[in-house]
Amino acid sequence: MKRLLSLALVLLLQACAMPHSYPEATDLKSGSDDVVVIGKIELVPGLDTTEQRSRWNVIGEKSMFRMWMATGPEFKPIRTGEMRASEFQGSLEVDWGRPFMVKVPRRRTFLNGGMTWLDVVRQERLWFPGGYYFDVPAGAKAVYIGTLRFHRNDFNTITRVEVIDERRDVAAVLKTAGSAADVTPSLLKRVP
């Protein structure tokens, strides 16, 4: 019984220390302090239903199968092994392989690393390296950062990372929210 109460307390505390993601954008309207960012994150091979256990969890089913990428105004690689919500207070929360459109602060932004849940109860995660950034050109309403594709092996080790220019994603995510001509390319670059 004591062990069950301890587990419930840990899960409750985990729920209180959730990462904070950037808001989704519905159009290309941006202000003087923010910019719309369009991109995509992929995992090859992708996760299947046997790798992520879908049972009741404190973060909710929607977040369970998403990827969290920590960002910031400087390159500070996340510390893997233990989830620190403070490192994910400005993060991209995205669906694997689907273009995203979010509003982020208007500045150079670094991708500091990411994670996805495999099993919340057992605290199992799959971690992803950071080390990329994008700039926001002066006057840009929106920027396209490309597709960040992670490759993994059978042991869930990331073996390769690539940035791919798939600008057709811009039109797919915009639909009726604006014109692809209003989106400035600013592909992710590797931190030197």
N, C-alpha and C positions, 0 to 999 in steps of 0.2 A: 504494500500500500504506500509506504514511504517513497519507494522508487517511482511509482505512478504519479504521486504528487510532485516530486522533483521534476519529472518529465513535463508535467502540465505547466509548472512554473517556468521552465526553460522555454517552452513554446510560447507562453504568454509574453515573456520578455523579448523573444525574437520578434513577435508581432509589433511590439512597441518600437523596435529599432529597425524599421523598414527603410530601404533606400528611397530616395525621392527622385522621380524621373521628370524630365522636361515635358512640358505640355505638348500634346499633339496639335499640329496646325491644320486648319481647314481651308486656308487660302494663303496667298502670298503676301498678305499685309504684315508688315513689320514696322517696328518703331525705331527710334534713334538708339535704343539700348539693346534691341534684340534683332535676330535675323532668322529666317526660315531655312532649315537644313534638310536636304533630301538625300537619302542614301539607302543602303541595304547591307545587312550582315548575313553571311551564309556559313554553314558548317558542312564539310564534305568528308566522309559520308554523314548524312543527317542523323539525328537521333530518332530511334523508333520507339514504339510504345513499351517495349520490354526494358528499355534503358532508363526511362523516367517513370517512377512509380506514382500512379495517379490514385492516391488515397487522400482522405481528408487531411488538409494541412492548413496552417495558420496564414499562409500568404495567398491562398485562393488558387483555384485551378487555372485561371487565366494567367496569372504571374508564374505559375509553376513551369509552364512550357515556353516561357519567354527568355530572352537573353538580356542581361543587364551589363552595360558598358559604362564604367566610371570615366568621367571627364573632368577637366579642370583647366585653369588658365596657365598652369605650368605642368611640366612632366614629372609626375610623382607616381611611379609604378605601385599598383596595389600590392598588398601583402597577401599572398595566397595561403590557404590552409585554414584560416578562420575568417568568417564574414565580419567585416567592420563596416557598419552602416555609414559611419562618418566619411568613408572613402567614396561612397555612392550617393552623396547628397545632390550631386548634379550628374545625372546619368541618363543614358539612352535606354529605354525599356522597349525592346523591339521583338517582333515575331520573326523567327528564322525564315530567311529567304523571301521576305515580303518588303517591298519598298516602304520606307517610313518618311514622314514629314513632321518635323517638330520645330518649336521655337527655342533657340538657345541665346545666351548673351552674345552680343556683337563684339567678338574678340578672337584672337588666335585660341583655338581649343585643342587640347591634347586628349587623346584616348589613352587612359592609364591602365587599362586591363578590364576584364569582364568575367562574368560567371553565369551559369545556369544551374538550376536545381536538378539533381537526380533523385534525391529522396530527402524530404524535409525532416521527417522524424529521425532519420539516422544522420542528418546533417551532412549528406553527401552532395558535393558540387563538382561541376566541371569548370575549370578555370581557363581563362584565355589571356594571352599576353597583350600588352599595350604597346606603346612606342610609336604611335602615329599622331599626326596633327593636321588641322586644316586652318587656312587663313580666311578672313572675310574681306574681300576687296572693298575699297571705299565706294559707297553708293549702292552696293548690292542689296537688293530686296530679299533674295534667296540665293543659296549656294547648293550646288550638287557636289557631294564628296566622293561618290563612287560606291562600288561594292567592296566590302571588306570580307574576304573569303578565307576562312580557317580550314586547314586540312588536318585530319587526325588519323592516328593509327588505331589498332585493335585494343590498345591499352589506354586510350583516351589521352594520349600525349599529342599536343599540337606539333605537327612536323613541318608545316609551312604556312605562311600567311602571304596573301597577295591582294593588291588593290586593282580592281578591274573597272574600266570605264564602260558602263552600260547605260548610256543616256536615255535609252527608251524607257527606263524606269521613271524618268521625270514625267513624261506624258501619262504613264500609267497611274501615278499617284495624284497628278493634278486633276484629271478628269475635267470638271467644269470650274476648278478653283483658280484658274489662271492660265497663262501661256508659257510654254517651255522657253520661249525667247526671253522671258523675264528672269530666268534662272542662270546665274553665273557659275561656270565650272570652277571648282576649287578642289581638285582631287586630293585625297589623303596623301601625305608625305611621311616618310620614315624619319623618326627623330635621329639626328646624327649622333 
